[in-house]
Amino acid sequence: MRKPIIAGNWKMYKSFDEAVDFIEEIQQEVPSPDKVDAVICAPALYLPTLVVGAEDSSLAIGAQNMHFEDEGAFTGEISPKMLSNVNVDYVILGHSERRELFNETDEAINKKVRAALNYGIVPIICCGETLEEREAGQTEAKVARQITKALKDFAPIEVEHMVIAYEPIWAIGTGKTATAEDANTVCCAIRLAVETLYGKDTAEKVRIQYGGSVKPENIEELLSQEHIDGALVGGASLQPASFMKLLEAAANA
Ligand SMILES: O=C[C@H](O)COP(=O)(O)O
């Protein structure tokens, strides 16, 4: 059985003080890493402070994006080497907001995944379809294409430790969730895409999260699905109480 992983994506929300208070409030309550991996992906500016704030707890801290180069003339960017210097454990890559608003390509995401692994940072690789693509019956082909490109040229042992997040774009921040069965079907298609590239053993080990209006009310049903191993959570990760409920549901799944 794959261990569940719940990752909060704070996006561009929270003041510095709110972020510090959140970590302080939950850090001793986070369930054991034997049961669930708990991650908060915070704005880059706050990462070093939050890593220190969470260091005696089971909570890991992640970034929401990074460049693929170690260093260089890339104004405004943050490198995997920099994230590693401040002991960041995870990074979200290829979120639909970055793909759509900042023109991130599959090729760049593939390079970022490579760079994250080079520094021992676990990538959370996002994929998902628009409403138009869903209505045109293109969902599974779209996510398989995104994952095939993002996972190009790795060793199976590297792929096992990656996390994939299936996030239908129409479900993000809208209150609309894919049904648990539909989400499971797409996560199964993603696992098959991984199997095609790296074989069944590897595909069985990769953890696949669902994301898109996940909240305490729907997490149990989502986690009860065979191919859903956790959640990437926006809105419901912003309040300590709702984030803790998601962690508890995953720890007891
Ligand atoms: O990365 C998180 C997703 O974009 C989901 O956001 P949401 O839970 O607010 O729908």
The ligand as an SDF file (V2000), in Angstrom:
LIG
                    3D

 10  9  0  0  0  0  0  0  0  0999 V2000
   -2.5940   23.2260   -5.9840 O   0  0  0  0  0  0  0  0  0  0  0  0
   -3.7610   23.2040   -5.5740 C   0  0  0  0  0  0  0  0  0  0  0  0
   -4.8580   23.2800   -6.4920 C   0  0  0  0  0  0  0  0  0  0  0  0
   -4.7040   24.2720   -7.4360 O   0  0  0  0  0  0  0  0  0  0  0  0
   -6.2190   23.1420   -5.8920 C   0  0  0  0  0  0  0  0  0  0  0  0
   -6.7120   24.3430   -5.3570 O   0  0  0  0  0  0  0  0  0  0  0  0
   -8.1160   24.3120   -4.5710 P   0  0  0  0  0  0  0  0  0  0  0  0
   -7.9900   23.2350   -3.5320 O   0  0  0  0  0  0  0  0  0  0  0  0
   -8.2420   25.6740   -3.9810 O   0  0  0  0  0  0  0  0  0  0  0  0
   -9.1580   23.9810   -5.5880 O   0  0  0  0  0  0  0  0  0  0  0  0
  1  2  2  0
  2  3  1  0
  3  4  1  0
  3  5  1  0
  5  6  1  0
  6  7  1  0
  7  8  2  0
  7  9  1  0
  7 10  1  0
M  END
$$$$
